Amino acid sequence: MPIHVAITRKVKPGCERAFEESLRELFRDSLAHESVLGVHLISPPQGSNTREYGVLRAFTNEGERDDFYGSERFGQWQQQVAALTEADHRALHGLEAWFTSADSPPRWKMALLTWLALWPTSALVAISFGPVFANLPALVSSAIIAAVIVFCLTWILMPALVQLVHSWLR
């Protein structure tokens, strides 16, 4: 199953061009490997005050992702851009990654869309699986139900909903 990773980096003022060139070189090197399915750079909009860049990567599987981020080439690149960035990179996890871009939607839209996915999913999962786990301790059954809901949101519903309402989010 493909693995998608979103990472942001805040670049020091005046270092944007050097950071972008270094990143493009890393992109070329990494795209030579079959395990890298794609890579996208999200640059700050022209005229904006932000210097935060986003990098979206897709790998064939978790092992290939781990090999890439543990590789000598990636380590060299991190050392190279350390002087160009203000802070360590930040990996985005879970639902946060679906909404991150150079032009993030308002929080109320993110909250509404998340609620629209969460509410019916939690109701359906509770109705469907609640009776199955009725004899388990409450903490165990609620943990299993929560895991099913998170799985549905992260890998099924949120990707589909964000794509469906993309223009409204922006």
C-alpha positions, 0 to 999 in steps of 0.5 A: 500500500502506498505511503504518503508523507507531508513535511514542512520546513521554514526557510531563513530569509534570503535562503529561499533560492538555495533551499529550492535548488537543493530540494530540486536536486534531491528530488531528481536523485530520489525520483530515480528510484522505483520506490518513490512514486512522486514528490511535490513541492508546495512553495509559499505564494508570491508576495506572502510573508510566509517562508514555510515550504511543504514537501509531499512524497509518496513511496511504494511502502513503509519500508521504502519510506524508512529506507529513503529517510534513513539513507546517506543521501537524505542525511547529506541533504539535511546537513546541507539545508540545516544552515538554510532553515530556521527549525527542524522539519515537521512531519504532519500526521493524521488528519492534519496532513489532509489540510496542509498547503501553502493556502490552508483553508479556514479552520472552521471549514476543516472542522466542519469537514472533519465533523461531517466525516466523523459523525456518521462514521462514529454512529455507523461504527458504534451501531455495527460493532457495539453489540459485537464488543458488548461483553468486553470491558468498556475501555477495550471496546471503545479503543477498538471502535476508535481505531476503526473510526480513525482508520476509516477517516484517515485512509478512506473518508478524508481523502475522498471528501477533501478531493470532493470539496477541494474548491470549497475548501479554498 
